[in-house]
């Protein structure tokens, strides 16, 4: 199993068809994302266009808080990326995701650094 290194910057993956497209759209995703605040335990992102944007940490022990439109859609997309996670809905558009250390998330993440 691929171990992701801890302490790296968070990577932002936009789900589009094909690997090349996702890599080309990396900068465009970055422009629409604002890091709200960093704490010891979590980083909170705010995204202007939440519809197709997913956020991941390379430091797997860190909880990940994002804004997203549909919790059910987010669950499906995370399961497609094989991320073992817990999803907790704080309010209508605020979702907290905990990505655990024993997740097999090597596919789809390791090749987009």
TAWO-V455594 format. One record per residue. N is the residue number from 1. RES is the residue in one letter. SS is DSSP state (2 for helix, 1 for strand, 0 for the rest). PHI is phi in whole degrees, 0 to 359 (* if undefined). NEAR is the number of other C-alpha atoms within 10 Angstrom. Layout:
N,RES,SS,PHI,NEAR / N,RES,SS,PHI,NEAR
This chain:
1,X,0,*,8 / 2,X,0,280,10 / 3,X,0,266,14 / 4,X,0,273,18 / 5,X,0,289,10 / 6,X,0,275,12 / 7,X,0,85,12 / 8,X,0,275,11 / 9,X,0,291,11 / 10,X,0,293,14 / 11,X,1,255,15 / 12,X,1,239,20 / 13,X,1,245,21 / 14,X,1,259,19 / 15,X,0,279,16 / 16,X,0,227,13 / 17,X,0,288,8 / 18,X,0,90,8 / 19,X,2,286,12 / 20,X,2,297,10 / 21,X,2,297,12 / 22,X,2,298,17 / 23,X,2,292,15 / 24,X,2,292,11 / 25,X,0,271,14 / 26,X,2,298,15 / 27,X,2,293,11 / 28,X,2,298,10 / 29,X,2,294,19 / 30,X,2,301,14 / 31,X,2,295,10 / 32,X,0,267,13 / 33,X,1,242,17 / 34,X,1,236,12 / 35,X,1,280,10 / 36,X,1,284,10 / 37,X,1,204,10 / 38,X,1,247,10 / 39,X,0,242,7 / 40,X,0,291,6 / 41,X,0,261,9 / 42,X,1,203,16 / 43,X,1,237,17 / 44,X,1,252,16 / 45,X,1,254,17 / 46,X,1,240,17 / 47,X,1,240,20 / 48,X,0,286,14 / 49,X,0,245,13 / 50,X,0,278,16 / 51,X,0,298,14 / 52,X,0,239,15 / 53,X,1,247,20 / 54,X,1,239,19 / 55,X,1,237,17 / 56,X,1,224,21 / 57,X,0,254,22 / 58,X,0,279,20 / 59,X,0,274,17 / 60,X,0,286,21 / 61,X,0,288,16 / 62,X,0,278,20 / 63,X,1,294,19 / 64,X,1,234,21 / 65,X,1,249,21 / 66,X,1,225,19 / 67,X,1,262,25 / 68,X,0,208,23 / 69,X,0,288,15 / 70,X,0,239,15 / 71,X,2,291,18 / 72,X,2,295,9 / 73,X,2,295,13 / 74,X,2,295,19 / 75,X,2,302,15 / 76,X,2,298,11 / 77,X,2,293,15 / 78,X,2,290,16 / 79,X,2,292,13 / 80,X,2,296,10 / 81,X,0,273,15 / 82,X,0,58,15 / 83,X,0,256,20 / 84,X,0,279,17 / 85,X,1,209,17 / 86,X,1,247,12 / 87,X,1,239,17 / 88,X,1,237,13 / 89,X,1,269,14 / 90,X,0,279,11 / 91,X,0,216,9 / 92,X,0,294,11 / 93,X,0,237,13 / 94,X,1,244,16 / 95,X,1,232,20 / 96,X,1,252,21 / 97,X,1,241,21 / 98,X,1,252,19 / 99,X,1,259,22 / 100,X,0,266,17 / 101,X,0,290,15 / 102,X,0,266,12 / 103,X,0,275,16 / 104,X,0,261,15 / 105,X,0,256,23 / 106,X,0,291,15 / 107,X,0,287,12 / 108,X,0,88,13 / 109,X,0,245,16 / 110,X,0,292,12 / 111,X,0,270,9 / 112,X,0,238,14 / 113,X,0,264,11
